Amino acid sequence: MDFSLNEEQLAIRNTCREFAEQEIKPRAEEMDRTGEFPYDLIRKMGELGLLGLPFPEEYGGAGADFLSYCIAVEEIARGDAAVAITMEAHTSLGAMPFYLFGTKEQKERYLPPLARGQQLWAFGMTEPDAGSDAGSPRTRAVLRDGYWHINGAKAFITNAGTQMSGGVTITAVTGTRPDGRSEITNLIVPRGTPGYIIGNPYRKMGWRASDTRPLTFEDCQVPEENVLGQRGEGFKQFMQILDGGRVAIAALSVGLAQACLDEALNYAKQRRQFGQPLSKFQAIQMKLADMAMEIELARLMYYKAAWLQMQGKPYSAEASMAKLFASETAKRAADQAVQIHGGYGFMDEFPVSRYWRNVKASEIGEGTSEVQRLIIAKHLGC
Ligand SMILES: Cc1cc2nc3c(=O)[nH]c(=O)nc-3n(C[C@H](O)[C@H](O)[C@H](O)COP(=O)(O)OP(=O)(O)OC[C@H]3O[C@@H](n4cnc5c(N)ncnc54)[C@H](O)[C@@H]3O)c2cc1C
């Protein structure tokens, strides 16, 4: 067993750490306050190759391995969660489906601008009435005269409405399977297609500078060939997309948890009460030690899930475990970080107040904690 990172993984970690520290973190408070999408930062990340890390160079990617990509997400999240989720949703949900399931033509057409970070792409699965039960979409697409006519709505979709957004891939019911269940197909809908209506951004508790919107499809027509891969493969495809995405969300959560520990430790060493720094009180030390231990464990869990993915082995249960544990670790870490800051932790001048709001979404997006527990239980044979 070898726990060391190779040279490439270390180089990507260092680049991202430096970028997060120098370019992202100093702007995190402002981004959260204004909720403005940070185009310049996202473009710079594209130029650095950070928006196409796990894709081959022939498609404009950086040709890095999956673990390198996850480590990059962790480091960017340490700087700011909204930037990290923009990167994660673009890579794992937007671009990855083209790479995994796209036809040769689809890969050549859609992937290069995404991998180079010139364009963002979204994946629309969740609907107003189909969230955890993502296998039961209400959105329908009917094939007529060589065009899919799409009608329906999607909710909470990341990266669909920025000026850089090229389009969205959506799940839609396209028929009934022989066993009576819905046939689900993933359809590619470029931005600007008539009938594809991008709603106003939601006002959010956290991840405020990321782009999250409702989408509506009113007799939206895309050509027959805009099926991602094969017709009827939609459910299988999005289950696979989510496995990879969950490892990346685990990494994002570890980055957030680490940021909580960084701030809490720093503050505990500086703040003095009863004549000594907080860090000298054992009650505070216990909190910091528990945070460090859980972060280490969560990091190892996502490393292992990423390693399994890279070996081509099943990793669905490990992805769910990593996502579940890391997101709950981040929540506990944020809570303790605020506690260690006392009243200052409740004030927006201190980053931990923002971290406390930002950690929550990781327990919801790409499958809630309850859904992760259901998946793990299923793997146990329940
Ligand atoms: C900031 C943000 C960004 C997002 N980005 C995207 C995106 O880019 N693309 C996309 O498709 N979606 C996106 N989502 C949607 C996200 O994946 C869903 O919110 C999530 O899957 C939960 O669905 P829901 O919100 O409808 O909750 P519901 O499914 O209604 O669940 C509500 C509660 O009931 C629980 N519950 C539901 N079913 C069960 C069950 N069987 N057993 C036990 N408990 C259950 C849930 O765990 C939860 O606690 C995003 C969400 C957020 C908050």
The ligand as a Gaussian input file, in Angstrom:
#p B3LYP/6-31G(d) Opt

LIG

0 1
 C      -26.919000      24.545000      -4.492000
 C      -27.483000      23.356000      -5.215000
 C      -27.023000      23.028000      -6.485000
 C      -27.590000      21.967000      -7.186000
 N      -27.159000      21.685000      -8.469000
 C      -27.786000      20.719000      -9.186000
 C      -27.428000      20.476000     -10.557000
 O      -26.517000      21.095000     -11.107000
 N      -28.131000      19.533000     -11.253000
 C      -29.138000      18.824000     -10.687000
 O      -29.742000      17.988000     -11.372000
 N      -29.501000      19.024000      -9.388000
 C      -28.854000      19.952000      -8.633000
 N      -29.207000      20.165000      -7.319000
 C      -30.343000      19.424000      -6.769000
 C      -29.992000      18.378000      -5.728000
 O      -29.345000      17.283000      -6.333000
 C      -31.299000      17.999000      -5.015000
 O      -31.663000      19.125000      -4.232000
 C      -31.178000      16.766000      -4.151000
 O      -30.974000      15.617000      -4.928000
 C      -32.426000      16.557000      -3.264000
 O      -33.595000      16.660000      -3.987000
 P      -34.779000      17.615000      -3.419000
 O      -34.157000      18.929000      -3.151000
 O      -35.912000      17.557000      -4.365000
 O      -35.197000      16.992000      -2.037000
 P      -36.263000      15.807000      -1.777000
 O      -35.951000      14.648000      -2.648000
 O      -37.630000      16.363000      -1.813000
 O      -35.913000      15.423000      -0.295000
 C      -36.354000      16.167000       0.840000
 C      -35.906000      15.406000       2.083000
 O      -36.491000      14.088000       2.105000
 C      -35.475000      13.105000       2.176000
 N      -35.850000      11.926000       1.408000
 C      -36.282000      11.856000       0.119000
 N      -36.486000      10.583000      -0.226000
 C      -36.190000       9.819000       0.846000
 C      -36.197000       8.421000       1.114000
 N      -36.525000       7.525000       0.182000
 N      -35.849000       7.987000       2.345000
 C      -35.458000       8.889000       3.296000
 N      -35.439000      10.221000       3.113000
 C      -35.781000      10.671000       1.896000
 C      -34.242000      13.771000       1.589000
 O      -33.052000      13.125000       2.016000
 C      -34.382000      15.179000       2.130000
 O      -33.929000      15.233000       3.446000
 C      -28.613000      21.195000      -6.585000
 C      -29.049000      21.509000      -5.302000
 C      -28.505000      22.568000      -4.607000
 C      -28.998000      22.884000      -3.222000

